[in-house]
Each structure stands twice: as C-alpha cells, then as structure tokens.
C-alpha cells in the first residue's frame, strides 16, 4: 500500500522530560520548515498549509506545544511561560538534528519564534511571523494586578468542561474558527479530545485558562527582536483584531531585516482562512537565498 508522503504523520518526541507530539509532512531529507502554532491550537491545524509545502519538497514539522493537542502537560505546580516554550524549541531542534530552512510562528507561536530568533540568531536564517510579535501590551498597574490574580488562581481547581460528543467539540472549534470545514474540524477535534465516564473532554491543559504571574514586556521583546539576523516576513489578515495592537508598528520597526509585509484576506487564524495563499508566501520565504 502506497503512503502519501505529503500526508500528516505523527510521532512522540521526549523533550526536556515531556512527551511532545510532533506532526510531520513531506520528505525527511527535504529542507526543514518548522511551524509553531498559537494558543489553544495544535500542530495538525496547519495541515492544509503543510501539505502544500510538502508537495514542494519541504520537510514540515509542527509540534503540539506543551499542554496542547496530544502533547504532555507542564508538571504540577508549574506554569506556562514563554521561556518554557523557548526551552522546548531549543531542545526539539537538537532532537531533529537538522538546520532550519525556515521558522514560522503564529500568534503565541510567533512570539516564541521571534524571541528565539533573537536569542539564537545563528540558528534561524529565515523567519515568518504570522500575526506573532507579542500579545497586547500591559501597564505596570495591570502587571501588578496580574500577579495578584495569579495568586488567586493557585487556589482554583482547573478542569475542562465535559462535552456530549466529539461532534460537539468540532462545532466549538468551528465557532472559534468559522473558516474551518466540517471535515477539518472533526479531524482536529478527534485528535484533541478524550473520553472519560461517558463524556468528552479537551486534551489541552485547562491551566491555560489561568493567568500567568509574569506580564508580557513589550520593551524587552523589542530588544530581543533587535538581535534577529534572519530575513523576516510579517503576514497578517485584513480583518484581524491583532492589527489593532497599539505599539505594533514600533515592534515591527525593531526588527532589523523585515523584508516584507503581506496582507491576506483573513481573520486572525490566517492558516485556517487562507491556507493556499499562506503556503505560497511561506514557499517564497523558504526559497529566498
């Protein structure tokens, strides 16, 4: 039986003591394109984009980041911070044992990718940020309030709410991302839910719903991005809330080699709303000499 080399494959990789599920497409001897998904998303959500890249000969790798999809949750008593995702990425690249052709990050994954490209500039020759140069800024006052909220959240028992069926989970995904087809929503729901006592639950860590103790620091992020040596492309949707971030232009101006800004007909989930156009833009970035 012939296996489509462009079809989604999955395997578990142990990274920093955690089992991460890695989604892969295309030939493993092809140039490596690594994609980091956003908050409460999963690597498989990039299937349509990745299949286009795989057909062009690229080896596409999109891990379920810790606490997402089929990957393990962060250990009890710890939290999800950008530094942890950075450590996972650093270790995963050692496991893959291949130089990067292109690093891609969307939303939360874009923040991780842009930080990593500044911290490990020698490892990232090309970078695409899909609405991923950090979350909205916080004031000093809101940062203090965040720490108090974090303390309050330590006393809370975080659990996901039960659902009647995988189909109900798929409908929730479609409400969050209207651009998802019924088939794609079912595929993503099937791989990111589990059954217990006759009910269906999300596999993502409910701790993601809590507030972290450390507020996002836009100035520190800009300083990190100023060290990026890669060629960088910024891609965004023309109908996305993300473009309303107050200091967005200041953040983009801190990137030394921002060679292109691409606007696509899309909301925030560009990989869902415009997968073909996004795949073409990524191929352009990956093939740049």
LOPATI-854854 format. One record per residue: residue number from 0; residue in one letter; x, y, z of N, C-alpha, C, CB in turn. Coordinates in steps of 0.1 Angstrom, whole numbers. Glycine has a CB too. Layout:
# LOPATI-854854
REC seq type   nxx   nyy   nzz  caxx  cayy  cazz   cxx   cyy   czz  cbxx  cbyy  cbzz
REC NUM    A     X     Y     Z     X     Y     Z     X     Y     Z     X     Y     Z
...
END
This chain:
# LOPATI-854854
REC seq type   nxx   nyy   nzz  caxx  cayy  cazz   cxx   cyy   czz  cbxx  cbyy  cbzz
REC   0    X     9   -12     0     0     0     0     9    12     0   -10     0    12
REC   1    X     7    21   -10    15    33   -11    10    44     0    14    39   -25
REC   2    X    20    50     6    17    60    16    20    74    10    25    58    29
REC   3    X    10    83    11    12    97     5    23   104    14    -1   105     5
REC   4    X    34   108     8    45   114    16    41   128    21    57   115     8
REC   5    X    30   133    15    26   147    19    16   146    30    20   154     7
REC   6    X    11   134    33     0   133    43     6   135    57    -6   119    42
REC   7    X    -2   138    67     2   141    81     6   128    87   -10   146    89
REC   8    X    18   129    94    23   118   102    25   123   116    36   112    96
REC   9    X    25   115   126    27   119   140    36   110   147    13   120   147
REC  10    X    44   115   156    52   107   165    55   115   178    66   103   158
REC  11    X    58   108   188    61   114   201    76   115   202    55   105   212
REC  12    X    80   127   207    94   130   210    96   135   224   100   141   200
REC  13    X   105   129   231   107   134   245   116   146   245   114   122   253
REC  14    X   111   157   251   118   170   251   118   175   265   112   179   241
REC  15    X   129   177   271   130   183   284   121   176   294   127   198   284
REC  16    X   121   162   293   113   154   302    98   153   299   114   160   316
REC  17    X    94   160   288    80   159   284    78   152   271    74   173   284
REC  18    X    67   145   269    64   139   256    57   149   248    56   126   258
REC  19    X    63   153   237    56   162   227    52   154   215    66   174   224
REC  20    X    40   157   210    36   151   198    40   160   186    20   149   197
REC  21    X    47   154   177    53   161   165    45   157   153    68   159   164
REC  22    X    39   167   146    32   165   133    42   167   122    20   174   132
REC  23    X    42   159   112    52   160   101    45   157    88    64   150   103
REC  24    X    51   164    78    47   162    64    59   162    55    36   173    60
REC  25    X    59   155    44    69   157    34    81   148    37    73   171    33
REC  26    X    91   149    27   103   140    28   112   145    40   111   140    15
REC  27    X   117   136    48   126   139    59   140   144    54   127   128    68
REC  28    X   143   142    42   156   147    37   154   161    30   162   137    27
REC  29    X   142   166    30   139   179    24   143   190    34   125   181    21
REC  30    X   144   203    29   147   214    38   137   215    49   148   227    30
REC  31    X   141   218    61   133   218    73   125   231    75   141   215    85
REC  32    X   112   231    75   103   242    78    96   238    91    93   245    67
REC  33    X    99   246   102    93   243   115    82   254   118   104   243   126
REC  34    X    71   249   122    59   258   124    55   257   139    47   254   115
REC  35    X    53   268   146    48   269   159    34   275   160    58   278   168
REC  36    X    25   267   165    11   271   165     8   281   176     2   259   166
REC  37    X    -4   287   176    -8   296   186   -15   290   198   -17   306   180
REC  38    X   -20   299   207   -26   295   220   -39   286   217   -30   307   228
REC  39    X   -40   275   224   -51   266   223   -53   261   209   -63   272   228
REC  40    X   -42   260   201   -43   255   188   -34   242   188   -37   265   177
REC  41    X   -31   236   177   -24   224   176   -16   223   163   -33   212   178
REC  42    X    -6   215   162     2   214   150    -6   210   138    14   205   152
REC  43    X   -15   200   140   -23   195   129   -32   205   123   -31   183   134
REC  44    X   -34   216   129   -43   227   124   -36   233   111   -46   238   134
REC  45    X   -23   231   110   -16   236    98   -16   226    87    -2   240   102
REC  46    X   -24   216    87   -24   205    77   -25   210    63   -35   196    80
REC  47    X   -34   219    60   -36   224    46   -24   231    41   -48   232    45
REC  48    X   -18   240    50    -6   247    46     6   238    44    -3   258    57
REC  49    X     7   229    54    19   219    54    19   210    42    19   211    66
REC  50    X     7   206    37     6   197    26    11   203    13    -8   191    24
REC  51    X     8   216    12    13   224     0    28   225     1     7   238     0
REC  52    X    34   228    12    48   228    14    55   215    11    52   234    28
REC  53    X    49   204    17    54   191    15    54   187     0    46   181    23
REC  54    X    44   191    -7    44   188   -22    55   195   -29    30   192   -28
REC  55    X    60   206   -23    71   213   -29    85   208   -25    70   228   -26
REC  56    X    84   197   -17    97   191   -13   102   194     1   107   194   -22
REC  57    X    94   202     9    99   206    22    95   195    33    94   219    26
REC  58    X   104   194    43   100   186    54    94   195    65   113   178    60
REC  59    X    81   194    67    74   203    76    72   197    89    61   208    69
REC  60    X    76   203   100    74   198   113    66   209   121    88   196   120
REC  61    X    55   204   128    47   213   136    44   206   149    34   218   128
REC  62    X    51   209   159    48   202   172    35   207   179    60   203   182
REC  63    X    28   198   186    19   203   195    27   208   207     8   191   200
REC  64    X    26   221   210    34   226   221    29   221   234    34   242   220
REC  65    X    37   222   244    34   216   257    20   221   262    44   220   268
REC  66    X    12   211   267    -1   215   271   -12   216   260    -1   227   279
REC  67    X    -8   213   248   -17   214   236   -18   201   229   -12   226   227
REC  68    X   -29   199   222   -31   188   213   -28   175   221   -22   189   202
REC  69    X   -19   167   215   -16   154   221    -3   154   230   -14   143   210
REC  70    X     3   166   232    15   167   240    12   167   255    23   180   236
REC  71    X    22   163   263    20   163   277    18   177   283    32   156   284
REC  72    X    13   177   295    10   190   302    23   193   310    -2   189   311
REC  73    X    24   206   313    35   210   322    33   204   336    36   226   323
REC  74    X    44   200   343    43   194   356    35   201   366    57   191   361
REC  75    X    28   194   375    20   200   385    29   210   393    15   189   395
REC  76    X    23   221   397    30   232   404    38   241   396    39   225   414
REC  77    X    37   239   382    44   249   374    34   256   365    55   241   365
REC  78    X    39   265   357    30   273   348    35   273   334    29   287   354
REC  79    X    27   279   325    31   281   311    37   295   309    19   278   302
REC  80    X    50   295   306    56   308   303    63   307   290    66   312   314
REC  81    X    65   319   283    73   319   270    86   312   272    74   333   265
REC  82    X    93   313   283   106   307   285   105   292   283   112   311   298
REC  83    X    95   286   288    93   272   287    92   267   273    82   267   295
REC  84    X    84   275   265    82   271   251    96   273   243    71   280   244
REC  85    X   103   283   247   116   285   241   126   274   244   123   298   246
REC  86    X   126   269   257   134   258   260   130   245   252   133   255   275
REC  87    X   117   243   250   112   232   243   117   233   228    97   231   243
REC  88    X   116   244   222   120   246   208   135   244   207   117   260   204
REC  89    X   143   249   216   158   247   216   161   232   216   164   254   228
REC  90    X   154   225   225   157   210   227   151   202   215   150   205   239
REC  91    X   140   206   209   134   199   198   143   200   186   120   205   194
REC  92    X   149   212   184   159   213   172   171   204   174   163   228   171
REC  93    X   175   202   186   186   192   188   181   178   185   191   192   203
REC  94    X   169   175   188   164   161   185   162   160   170   150   160   192
REC  95    X   158   170   163   156   169   149   169   168   141   148   181   143
REC  96    X   179   174   147   193   173   142   194   177   127   198   159   144
REC  97    X   188   188   124   188   194   110   188   209   111   176   188   102
REC  98    X   195   215   103   195   230   103   181   235    97   206   236    94
REC  99    X   177   246   103   164   252    98   165   258    85   159   262   109
REC 100    X   156   256    76   154   264    64   146   276    67   148   256    52
REC 101    X   135   274    75   125   284    78   118   281    91   115   286    66
REC 102    X   117   292    99   110   291   112    97   299   110   118   296   124
REC 103    X    86   294   113    73   301   112    66   300   125    64   294   101
REC 104    X    60   311   129    52   312   142    39   320   140    60   317   153
REC 105    X    28   315   146    16   322   145    11   326   159     5   313   139
REC 106    X     8   338   161     2   343   174    12   340   185   -12   337   176
REC 107    X     8   332   195    17   328   206    29   322   201    10   319   216
REC 108    X    28   313   190    39   307   184    49   317   177    35   296   174
REC 109    X    43   328   172    51   338   166    59   346   176    42   348   159
REC 110    X    53   348   188    61   354   199    73   345   203    52   357   211
REC 111    X    70   332   204    81   323   207    92   323   196    76   309   209
REC 112    X    87   323   184    97   323   172   105   335   171    89   321   159
REC 113    X    98   347   174   106   360   173   116   361   184    96   371   173
REC 114    X   112   356   196   121   356   207   133   347   205   114   352   220
REC 115    X   130   335   200   141   325   197   150   330   186   134   312   192
REC 116    X   145   337   176   154   342   165   163   352   170   145   347   154
REC 117    X   159   360   181   168   369   187   178   363   196   160   380   194
REC 118    X   174   353   203   183   346   213   192   336   206   174   339   223
REC 119    X   188   330   195   196   321   188   197   325   173   191   306   189
REC 120    X   202   337   170   202   342   156   209   333   147   208   356   156
REC 121    X   220   326   151   227   317   142   220   305   138   240   313   149
REC 122    X   209   302   145   201   290   141   189   293   132   196   284   154
REC 123    X   186   306   130   174   309   122   177   318   111   163   316   131
REC 124    X   178   313    98   182   321    87   170   328    81   188   312    76
REC 125    X   158   323    82   146   329    77   135   327    86   143   323    63
REC 126    X   127   338    88   116   338    98   104   344    92   121   346   110
REC 127    X    92   337    94    79   343    91    71   344   103    72   334    80
REC 128    X    66   356   106    57   358   118    43   361   113    63   370   126
REC 129    X    34   352   116    20   353   112    13   359   124    14   339   107
REC 130    X    11   372   124     5   379   135    11   375   148   -11   377   135
REC 131    X    24   375   149    31   369   160    43   378   165    36   356   157
REC 132    X    40   390   169    51   398   175    47   403   189    54   411   167
REC 133    X    40   393   196    37   396   210    22   399   212    45   407   216
REC 134    X    17   396   224     3   400   228     2   415   231    -2   392   240
REC 135    X   -11   419   233   -12   434   236    -4   438   248   -27   437   239
REC 136    X     1   450   249    10   455   260     2   456   273    16   468   256
REC 137    X    10   456   284     4   458   297    10   469   304     5   445   305
REC 138    X     3   476   312     8   487   320    14   481   333    -3   497   324
REC 139    X    22   489   340    28   485   352    17   481   362    36   496   359
REC 140    X     6   489   362    -6   486   371   -12   473   368   -16   497   371
REC 141    X   -14   470   355   -20   457   351   -11   445   354   -25   457   337
REC 142    X     2   448   353    12   437   356    11   434   371    26   442   353
REC 143    X     9   444   380     8   441   394    -5   433   397     8   454   402
REC 144    X   -16   438   390   -29   431   392   -28   416   387   -40   438   384
REC 145    X   -20   414   377   -18   401   371   -12   391   382    -9   401   359
REC 146    X    -2   396   389     4   388   400    -6   385   411    16   396   406
REC 147    X   -15   394   414   -25   391   424   -35   381   419   -33   404   428
REC 148    X   -39   382   406   -48   372   400   -41   358   400   -52   377   386
REC 149    X   -28   358   397   -21   345   397   -22   339   410    -6   348   392
REC 150    X   -20   346   421   -21   341   434   -35   335   437   -18   352   445
REC 151    X   -45   342   433   -59   337   434   -61   324   426   -69   348   430
REC 152    X   -55   324   415   -57   312   406   -50   300   411   -52   315   392
REC 153    X   -40   301   420   -34   290   426   -43   282   435   -21   294   434
REC 154    X   -54   288   440   -63   281   448   -74   274   441   -69   291   458
REC 155    X   -74   276   428   -86   271   419   -82   258   413   -89   281   408
REC 156    X   -92   249   413   -91   236   406   -95   238   391   -99   225   413
REC 157    X   -85   237   383   -88   239   368   -91   226   362   -76   246   362
REC 158    X  -103   226   356  -107   214   348  -115   218   336  -117   205   357
REC 159    X  -114   210   325  -121   213   313  -135   209   315  -115   206   301
REC 160    X  -145   215   308  -159   212   309  -162   200   300  -168   224   306
REC 161    X  -171   191   304  -174   180   296  -183   184   284  -182   169   304
REC 162    X  -182   176   273  -190   178   261  -197   165   258  -181   183   249
REC 163    X  -208   166   251  -216   154   248  -209   145   238  -229   158   242
REC 164    X  -201   150   229  -196   142   218  -184   149   211  -206   138   208
REC 165    X  -177   141   203  -166   147   195  -172   157   185  -158   136   188
REC 166    X  -184   154   180  -190   163   171  -193   177   177  -203   157   166
REC 167    X  -197   177   190  -199   189   197  -186   197   199  -205   186   211
REC 168    X  -175   190   201  -162   196   202  -158   202   188  -151   186   206
REC 169    X  -161   195   177  -159   201   164  -167   213   162  -162   190   153
REC 170    X  -179   214   166  -187   226   164  -182   238   172  -202   223   169
REC 171    X  -176   235   184  -170   246   192  -157   251   184  -165   241   206
REC 172    X  -150   242   178  -138   247   170  -143   256   159  -130   235   165
REC 173    X  -154   252   152  -159   260   141  -164   273   145  -170   252   134
REC 174    X  -170   274   157  -175   287   162  -163   296   165  -183   285   175
REC 175    X  -152   290   170  -140   298   173  -132   302   160  -130   290   182
REC 176    X  -132   293   150  -126   295   137  -136   292   126  -113   286   135
REC 177    X  -145   301   122  -155   298   112  -150   293    99  -163   311   110
REC 178    X  -137   296    96  -131   292    83  -129   277    82  -119   299    80
REC 179    X  -129   270    94  -127   255    94  -138   248    86  -126   250   108
REC 180    X  -135   238    78  -145   230    72  -150   220    82  -139   223    59
REC 181    X  -161   213    79  -166   203    89  -157   192    90  -180   198    84
REC 182    X  -151   187    79  -141   176    80  -129   180    87  -137   172    66
REC 183    X  -123   192    85  -111   196    93  -114   198   107  -106   209    87
REC 184    X  -126   203   111  -129   205   125  -130   191   132  -143   212   126
REC 185    X  -136   181   125  -137   168   131  -124   162   133  -146   159   122
REC 186    X  -115   163   123  -101   158   124   -94   164   136   -93   160   111
REC 187    X   -95   177   138   -88   183   149   -95   180   162   -88   199   147
REC 188    X  -108   179   162  -115   175   175  -112   161   179  -130   177   173
REC 189    X  -111   152   169  -107   138   173   -94   136   179  -108   129   160
REC 190    X   -84   145   175   -70   143   180   -68   152   192   -60   147   169
REC 191    X   -78   160   196   -75   169   208   -86   167   218   -75   183   203
REC 192    X   -93   155   218  -103   152   229  -100   138   234  -117   154   223
REC 193    X  -106   135   245  -105   122   251  -118   119   258   -93   120   261
REC 194    X  -122   106   259  -134   102   266  -132    97   280  -141    91   257
REC 195    X  -140   101   289  -140    97   303  -153    97   309  -130   106   311
REC 196    X  -157    86   314  -170    84   321  -182    88   312  -170    92   334
REC 197    X  -181    85   299  -192    88   290  -192   102   285  -204    85   297
REC 198    X  -183   110   288  -182   124   284  -169   126   276  -184   135   295
REC 199    X  -169   137   268  -157   141   260  -151   153   266  -161   143   245
REC 200    X  -138   153   267  -130   164   273  -119   168   263  -125   161   287
REC 201    X  -115   181   263  -104   186   256   -91   180   262  -103   201   256
REC 202    X   -81   177   254   -68   172   260   -59   184   264   -61   163   249
REC 203    X   -62   196   259   -53   207   263   -54   210   278   -56   220   255
REC 204    X   -44   215   283   -43   217   298   -52   228   302   -28   220   302
REC 205    X   -62   226   311   -71   237   315   -63   248   322   -81   231   324
REC 206    X   -51   245   326   -43   256   333   -40   267   323   -30   250   338
REC 207    X   -42   265   310   -40   276   301   -50   287   303   -41   271   287
REC 208    X   -61   284   310   -72   294   313   -68   303   324   -85   287   315
REC 209    X   -58   300   332   -53   308   343   -44   319   338   -46   299   354
REC 210    X   -42   329   347   -33   340   343   -19   336   348   -37   353   350
REC 211    X    -9   340   340     5   337   345     9   349   354    14   337   332
REC 212    X    19   346   362    24   356   371    32   367   365    33   350   382
REC 213    X    39   364   354    47   374   347    40   380   335    60   367   343
REC 214    X    39   393   335    33   401   324    42   402   312    29   415   329
REC 215    X    36   402   301    44   404   288    51   418   289    35   403   276
REC 216    X    63   418   285    71   430   285    75   434   271    84   428   293
REC 217    X    68   444   265    69   447   251    83   453   248    59   458   247
REC 218    X    89   461   258   102   467   256   113   456   255   105   477   267
REC 219    X   112   446   264   121   435   264   120   427   251   119   426   276
REC 220    X   108   425   247   106   418   234   112   425   222    91   415   232
REC 221    X   110   438   222   116   446   211   132   445   211   112   461   212
REC 222    X   137   445   223   152   444   225   157   431   220   156   446   239
REC 223    X   149   421   222   153   407   217   152   407   202   144   396   224
REC 224    X   141   412   197   139   412   182   149   420   175   125   417   178
REC 225    X   155   430   182   165   438   175   178   430   172   169   450   184
REC 226    X   179   418   178   191   410   176   189   399   165   195   403   189
REC 227    X   177   399   159   174   390   149   183   393   136   159   390   145
REC 228    X   190   383   131   197   384   119   191   378   107   211   378   120
REC 229    X   180   371   109   173   364    98   165   374    89   163   354   103
REC 230    X   162   371    77   153   378    69   139   375    75   154   375    54
REC 231    X   131   385    76   118   384    83   106   389    74   118   391    97
REC 232    X    96   381    74    83   385    68    72   385    78    80   375    56
REC 233    X    64   395    78    52   396    87    40   395    79    53   410    95
REC 234    X    31   385    82    19   382    75     7   384    84    19   368    69
REC 235    X    -3   390    79   -15   393    87   -28   392    79   -14   406    95
REC 236    X   -39   391    86   -52   391    80   -57   405    79   -62   382    87
REC 237    X   -65   408    68   -70   421    67   -82   424    76   -74   424    53
REC 238    X   -87   413    83   -99   415    92   -96   411   106  -111   407    86
REC 239    X   -83   411   109   -79   406   122   -78   416   133   -65   399   121
REC 240    X   -83   413   145   -81   421   157   -67   424   160   -88   415   169
REC 241    X   -58   416   156   -44   417   160   -38   430   155   -36   405   155
REC 242    X   -42   435   144   -36   447   138   -40   459   146   -41   448   124
REC 243    X   -48   458   156   -52   470   165   -43   471   177   -66   468   169
REC 244    X   -33   463   178   -23   464   190   -16   478   189   -12   452   189
REC 245    X   -17   485   200   -13   499   199     2   502   195   -14   505   213
REC 246    X    11   493   199    25   496   196    30   486   185    34   495   208
REC 247    X    21   481   177    25   471   167    36   477   158    13   467   159
REC 248    X    35   489   153    44   494   143    58   496   150    39   508   138
REC 249    X    58   499   163    71   501   170    78   487   171    68   507   184
REC 250    X    70   477   173    76   463   174    82   459   161    65   453   179
REC 251    X    74   461   150    79   458   137    92   466   133    68   460   126
REC 252    X    92   478   137   104   487   134   116   482   141   101   501   138
REC 253    X   115   474   152   127   469   159   133   457   152   123   465   173
REC 254    X   127   452   142   133   440   135   142   445   124   121   431   129
REC 255    X   155   442   125   165   448   115   162   444   100   178   443   119
REC 256    X   158   432    97   157   428    84   143   423    80   167   416    81
REC 257    X   133   432    83   120   430    79   118   433    64   109   438    88
REC 258    X   118   423    56   119   425    42   105   426    35   127   413    35
REC 259    X    95   421    42    82   422    35    70   421    45    80   410    25
REC 260    X    60   428    42    47   427    50    36   422    40    43   440    57
REC 261    X    29   412    44    20   406    35     6   406    41    24   391    30
REC 262    X    -4   411    34   -18   411    39   -26   401    31   -24   426    39
REC 263    X   -33   392    39   -42   383    32   -56   385    36   -37   368    35
REC 264    X   -65   380    28   -79   381    32   -82   370    42   -88   379    19
REC 265    X   -83   375    55   -84   366    66   -87   373    79   -71   358    67
REC 266    X   -91   365    89   -91   370   103   -78   366   109  -103   363   111
REC 267    X   -78   364   122   -65   361   129   -60   348   126   -68   362   145
REC 268    X   -69   338   123   -64   324   120   -61   323   105   -75   314   124
REC 269    X   -50   329   101   -47   330    87   -45   316    81   -34   338    85
REC 270    X   -39   307    89   -37   293    84   -50   286    81   -28   285    94
REC 271    X   -61   290    87   -74   284    85   -81   291    74   -82   284    98
REC 272    X   -81   304    74   -89   312    65   -82   313    51   -91   326    70
REC 273    X   -69   313    50   -63   315    37   -51   305    36   -58   330    35
REC 274    X   -53   292    37   -41   283    37   -33   283    24   -46   269    39
REC 275    X   -40   284    12   -32   283     0   -23   295    -2   -42   282   -12
REC 276    X   -29   307     1   -21   320    -1   -10   320     9   -30   332     1
REC 277    X   -13   315    21    -2   315    32     9   305    28    -8   311    45
REC 278    X     5   293    23    15   284    18    24   289     8     9   271    13
REC 279    X    18   297    -2    26   303   -12    36   313    -7    17   310   -23
REC 280    X    31   321     3    40   331     9    52   324    17    32   340    19
REC 281    X    49   313    23    59   306    30    69   299    21    53   295    39
REC 282    X    64   295     9    74   289    -1    83   300    -6    66   283   -12
REC 283    X    78   312    -8    86   323   -12    97   326    -2    78   335   -15
REC 284    X    93   326    11   102   329    22   113   318    23    95   331    35
REC 285    X   109   306    22   118   294    23   128   293    12   110   281    24
REC 286    X   124   298     0   133   296   -11   142   308   -13   125   295   -24
REC 287    X   141   318    -5   149   330    -6   164   326    -3   145   341     4
REC 288    X   173   331   -11   187   329   -10   194   338     0   194   329   -24
END
